[in-house]
Amino acid sequence: MRRIAMIAAIVLLSNVGHVEAVVLFDDGGIHYIDYTISDSVEVRDDFFFGNPTTVNLLSGGHIGSELAVYGDSQAIISGGTVNEALRSYDNGQITIFSGDCGYLSTYGNSQAVIDRGTVIGIGISDTSRVTISGGLIEFHLYSYGNSQVEITGG
């Protein structure tokens, strides 16, 4: 019986593909990332009191997968890189002052501001809003639903 359980565990574990962890910031505080996080990052409001959380990605900071913002929380990109995607949901806000980012997506009533920096592409949905005053969009910009785009530079 023990041998069957061990074989079953080996088979189960050998069939598991890439497992990605999520680093969660949800304490209503302000956090500075100037180091490497190999996985995804989620920024959420404080669970108990609903206070928004802020994450600042600085030069030297690197997020290996995606950065997602929920509730009323925000992410400020002042350097560094986000490999795959930036996503904002609910009333979340993303501000890009510099740095290199993957695909930017906004949902719900969220907002994004691009002042400088580079994003691969932008997808805007629902009633979200993106303001572009500078920076570089490498491929495309899509706007869906009742979303809004304001371009004054870039």
ZANU-429381 format. One record per residue (C-alpha): residue number from 1; x, z, y. Coordinates in steps of 0.25 Angstrom, whole numbers, m for minus. Last residue first. Layout:
// ZANU-429381
+-----+-------+-------+-------+
|   k |     X |     Z |     Y |
+-----+-------+-------+-------+
| NUM |     X |     Z |     Y |
...
+-----+-------+-------+-------+
This chain:
// ZANU-429381
+-----+-------+-------+-------+
|   k |     X |     Z |     Y |
+-----+-------+-------+-------+
| 154 |    16 |  m106 |   242 |
| 153 |     8 |  m105 |   254 |
| 152 |    m6 |  m101 |   259 |
| 151 |   m14 |  m103 |   245 |
| 150 |   m27 |   m95 |   243 |
| 149 |   m33 |   m96 |   230 |
| 148 |   m47 |   m90 |   226 |
| 147 |   m54 |   m87 |   213 |
| 146 |   m69 |   m90 |   212 |
| 145 |   m67 |   m96 |   198 |
| 144 |   m54 |  m102 |   195 |
| 143 |   m41 |  m106 |   202 |
| 142 |   m29 |  m112 |   196 |
| 141 |   m15 |  m113 |   202 |
| 140 |    m4 |  m121 |   195 |
| 139 |    10 |  m123 |   191 |
| 138 |    22 |  m116 |   198 |
| 137 |    15 |  m108 |   209 |
| 136 |    25 |  m104 |   219 |
| 135 |    26 |   m94 |   230 |
| 134 |    18 |   m92 |   243 |
| 133 |     5 |   m88 |   249 |
| 132 |    m4 |   m89 |   237 |
| 131 |   m16 |   m80 |   237 |
| 130 |   m24 |   m79 |   223 |
| 129 |   m38 |   m74 |   222 |
| 128 |   m47 |   m69 |   210 |
| 127 |   m61 |   m72 |   210 |
| 126 |   m61 |   m77 |   195 |
| 125 |   m48 |   m84 |   192 |
| 124 |   m35 |   m89 |   198 |
| 123 |   m24 |   m95 |   189 |
| 122 |   m10 |   m97 |   195 |
| 121 |     2 |  m103 |   190 |
| 120 |    17 |  m101 |   187 |
| 119 |    19 |   m91 |   198 |
| 118 |    31 |   m90 |   208 |
| 117 |    34 |   m80 |   219 |
| 116 |    29 |   m79 |   233 |
| 115 |    16 |   m74 |   240 |
| 114 |     7 |   m75 |   228 |
| 113 |    m6 |   m66 |   229 |
| 112 |   m15 |   m63 |   218 |
| 111 |   m29 |   m58 |   218 |
| 110 |   m38 |   m52 |   207 |
| 109 |   m54 |   m53 |   208 |
| 108 |   m55 |   m57 |   193 |
| 107 |   m43 |   m65 |   188 |
| 106 |   m30 |   m70 |   193 |
| 105 |   m19 |   m77 |   185 |
| 104 |    m4 |   m80 |   189 |
| 103 |     4 |   m87 |   179 |
| 102 |    19 |   m83 |   178 |
| 101 |    26 |   m76 |   189 |
| 100 |    39 |   m77 |   196 |
|  99 |    43 |   m68 |   207 |
|  98 |    39 |   m66 |   222 |
|  97 |    27 |   m60 |   230 |
|  96 |    17 |   m61 |   220 |
|  95 |     4 |   m52 |   222 |
|  94 |    m5 |   m49 |   210 |
|  93 |   m18 |   m42 |   212 |
|  92 |   m29 |   m36 |   203 |
|  91 |   m43 |   m36 |   206 |
|  90 |   m48 |   m39 |   192 |
|  89 |   m37 |   m47 |   186 |
|  88 |   m23 |   m52 |   190 |
|  87 |   m13 |   m60 |   181 |
|  86 |     1 |   m63 |   182 |
|  85 |     7 |   m71 |   170 |
|  84 |    18 |   m75 |   161 |
|  83 |    32 |   m71 |   166 |
|  82 |    30 |   m61 |   177 |
|  81 |    43 |   m61 |   185 |
|  80 |    50 |   m53 |   196 |
|  79 |    47 |   m53 |   211 |
|  78 |    37 |   m46 |   220 |
|  77 |    25 |   m48 |   211 |
|  76 |    15 |   m38 |   215 |
|  75 |     4 |   m34 |   204 |
|  74 |    m9 |   m27 |   207 |
|  73 |   m20 |   m18 |   202 |
|  72 |   m34 |   m19 |   206 |
|  71 |   m39 |   m21 |   192 |
|  70 |   m29 |   m29 |   183 |
|  69 |   m15 |   m35 |   185 |
|  68 |    m8 |   m43 |   174 |
|  67 |     7 |   m46 |   173 |
|  66 |    11 |   m56 |   162 |
|  65 |    22 |   m57 |   152 |
|  64 |    37 |   m53 |   154 |
|  63 |    35 |   m46 |   167 |
|  62 |    48 |   m46 |   175 |
|  61 |    53 |   m37 |   187 |
|  60 |    67 |   m40 |   193 |
|  59 |    60 |   m43 |   206 |
|  58 |    48 |   m34 |   207 |
|  57 |    34 |   m34 |   200 |
|  56 |    25 |   m24 |   207 |
|  55 |    14 |   m18 |   199 |
|  54 |     3 |   m11 |   206 |
|  53 |    m8 |    m3 |   200 |
|  52 |   m22 |    m1 |   205 |
|  51 |   m29 |    12 |   205 |
|  50 |   m41 |    13 |   195 |
|  49 |   m41 |    28 |   194 |
|  48 |   m39 |    30 |   179 |
|  47 |   m34 |    17 |   174 |
|  46 |   m25 |    13 |   185 |
|  45 |   m27 |    m1 |   189 |
|  44 |   m20 |   m11 |   180 |
|  43 |    m7 |   m19 |   180 |
|  42 |    m4 |   m26 |   167 |
|  41 |    10 |   m31 |   163 |
|  40 |    14 |   m40 |   152 |
|  39 |    27 |   m38 |   144 |
|  38 |    42 |   m39 |   146 |
|  37 |    42 |   m30 |   158 |
|  36 |    55 |   m32 |   165 |
|  35 |    59 |   m24 |   177 |
|  34 |    56 |   m23 |   192 |
|  33 |    42 |   m19 |   190 |
|  32 |    37 |   m10 |   201 |
|  31 |    24 |    m2 |   199 |
|  30 |    14 |     4 |   208 |
|  29 |     4 |    14 |   202 |
|  28 |   m11 |    13 |   198 |
|  27 |    m7 |    17 |   184 |
|  26 |   m10 |     4 |   177 |
|  25 |     3 |    m3 |   174 |
|  24 |     3 |    m9 |   160 |
|  23 |    14 |   m15 |   152 |
|  22 |     8 |   m24 |   142 |
|  21 |    14 |   m27 |   129 |
|  20 |    15 |   m40 |   122 |
|  19 |    15 |   m42 |   107 |
|  18 |    20 |   m55 |   102 |
|  17 |    15 |   m59 |    88 |
|  16 |    10 |   m50 |    78 |
|  15 |    10 |   m56 |    64 |
|  14 |    22 |   m49 |    59 |
|  13 |    16 |   m36 |    63 |
|  12 |     4 |   m38 |    54 |
|  11 |    12 |   m44 |    42 |
|  10 |    22 |   m32 |    43 |
|   9 |    10 |   m22 |    44 |
|   8 |     3 |   m28 |    32 |
|   7 |    16 |   m28 |    24 |
|   6 |    18 |   m13 |    27 |
|   5 |     3 |   m10 |    23 |
|   4 |     5 |   m17 |    10 |
|   3 |    18 |   m10 |     7 |
|   2 |    11 |     4 |    10 |
|   1 |     0 |     0 |     0 |
+-----+-------+-------+-------+
